Each structure stands twice: as structure tokens, then as C-alpha cells.
Amino acid sequence: MSIRDSGDFRERIRQNFARQRAMETIGAELTRVEHGVVEIELPFDVKLTQQHGILHAGIISAALDSACGFAAYSVIDPDASILTIEFKVNLMSPGRGERFLFRGEITKPGSNIIVADGRGYAIGDGPAKLIASMTGTMMVVRGREGITG
């Protein structure tokens, strides 16, 4: 797999993450930014659960989407941006834990379309538990008004 060097992608990702109010609202933190890999962590909060007290699927999906989207940011040109155009999430185990880790990794880089895979983990006592997986397709956006990198 060939992944292009996209300049100071780390700082660009940090700035874009800081502008994502959805991630701020749920208390998510950007904890790892590498070329082709981004991790977001989230503490458990009862306000983010569904009726059974487990992390809501919408929260899991949003965090995985952001992790995969920001992983895509790490492999594009600095003047480009990313929009998710499709994703599929598999919920594998209830979201129970003290913290949650969401990792996005580039599966197939491209100049117009990028595919990323994400994994969500519950962290508590014992080893991390896989709770969800995602495959997402991202579109590289250039020169579109209101959408900047």
C-alpha cells in the first residue's frame, strides 16, 4: 500500500478535530495521529447511552466515522479536505466500559476515493474488548466553497 506524505498532517488534523463540535459534545479526545492511523478516545458518560445503559450505536458510529475520516486526512494533500460518502458499522458487543477507543486506519488510499477501516474497543478491567467495526468510504474534496482542509 502506498500512502503519500501530506506535509504537516498532524497539526491540520488537530485543528480540524478542534472544530468538530460533535466530538466536543460527546467528550471525545484525539489521542493518536499517525500517517494512515488516527485514534479517538471517549470516557463513559451515562448521557451517551441508550435505554439499557450501554453506549449508543449512534455515538459509536460517529466516533468511528471521525477516526476513519481523520485517518484519511493524514494521506491527502494539504489543500484538500475529506467528506464521508458511505459507511457500514457492525456492532459486535455491548458498549460497556470505563473508556472507549476508536481507531481508524487507511485500507486503500486514493487521489479521489479513500477506504478506511475502523475498530471500536471498550476499555475497563481486563483486556480491551472489540465492540464494533466499520468500513468507510471517503471522498477527497478540492476547491469546493465552504469545505476546506
N, C-alpha and C positions, 0 to 999 in steps of 0.2 A: 504494500500500500504506500503510495506516495502522498505525503502531506506537505504542502508548501509552507515556507516560513512567512508569516504575515506581520512582520515588524513587532512593535510593542503591543502584542495582542493582550497581554496580561492586564495592562493598565486600561486598555479600551474595554475589556470585559468587566473589570471592576467598576468603571464609570457607568457602563450600561446597566449593570446589576443594581447599582445605587439608584438608578432612575426607575426601576421596576417596582412600582408601588404595591403590586400584588404580592411580591416576595417579602416586602417590608411588612405588609399587613399580616401575613402568617408567621412572621418572626424568623424567616429563613436567613441563613448566613452563607456567603460564598467562602468555602474553606479550602478548595484546591483548584488551581488554574494551571494546567499544563498544556502543551501542544497536543490537541486532539482529545483531551480529557478535562472535564470540569466536575467538581463535587459541590453539592449544596447540602447543608445540614439544617435540621429543624428540631427544636425541642418539642416534647409532647406538650400539648395545651388542650384542655377539655373543650375549648371553643372551636377546635378544628375537628371534632369527632362527629360521627353520625349517631343514630339513636342507640346503638349497642356499646358506645364508648370507645370505639376504635377509630383510628384516623380515617377521615372521609376519603373516598375514592377520588373526588374532585381535587382535594389537596395533594394527594399522591400524584395524580396526573399533571397538575400544574407544576409541581416541583421537578418531576421527570422531564417535562417539556422544557422548562428553563435550563436544566442541566444539559440536555441534548442540544438545545439552541445555542447556549454559550460555548459548548464544545465546538459547534460549527463556526462560531465567531473566531475561534483560535486558528482556523485554517483558511480564512478568506483574506482578501486584500483589505488594507485599512480604510479604503474609501467605500467599501461595500457594507451591506447590512444583511440580516437574516430574518426571514419570516417562516414559521412553521406552516406547511401546507397539508400535512396529514400525519396522524399517529395512531398507533394501536397500543393499548395497555392491557396487560394480563395481570390480574390481581391474584396472587398465589397463596397468600396467607394473611390473616388479620393484622392490621397495623397496630400492634401493641408494643410499646417500648418507651424508654425514657427519652430517647432521641431517635432521629431518623436520618439516614444518609441516602442521598440521591446522586448517582454517578452517571454522567453522560459521556459516551465515547464514540468517536467517529469510526464508522464501519466502512463507508465509501465516500471519500472526498470528491468534489467535482467543481467545475467553474460555474455551473448554474444550479445544480441539484446536489445536495449532500444528504447522505443517510447516516443516522446515528442510532445507537442502541443505548438504552438506559436501564439501570437496575436500582431498585429501592430496597433499603435494608432497615429493619428495626434493630435498635441497639439498646441493650439493657443488661441484665445479669446473663453471663454466658456469651457465646459467640454471636456475632451479628446474624440476623435471620432475613433471608431473601423474602420480601413481601410482594414485589411487583417487578415486571419487566416492561420495557417499551421499545418499539421501533418507530422512529420518526423520520419524516422527510422534510428537509428544509430547502427553501428557495433562496438563492443569493440575489439580493436586490441592489441595483445600482441606479443612481440618477432619478429616483422617484421622490417627488416632493413630500416632505413630512416624514420620510423614513431615511435616517442617516445612521452610519456606523458609530 
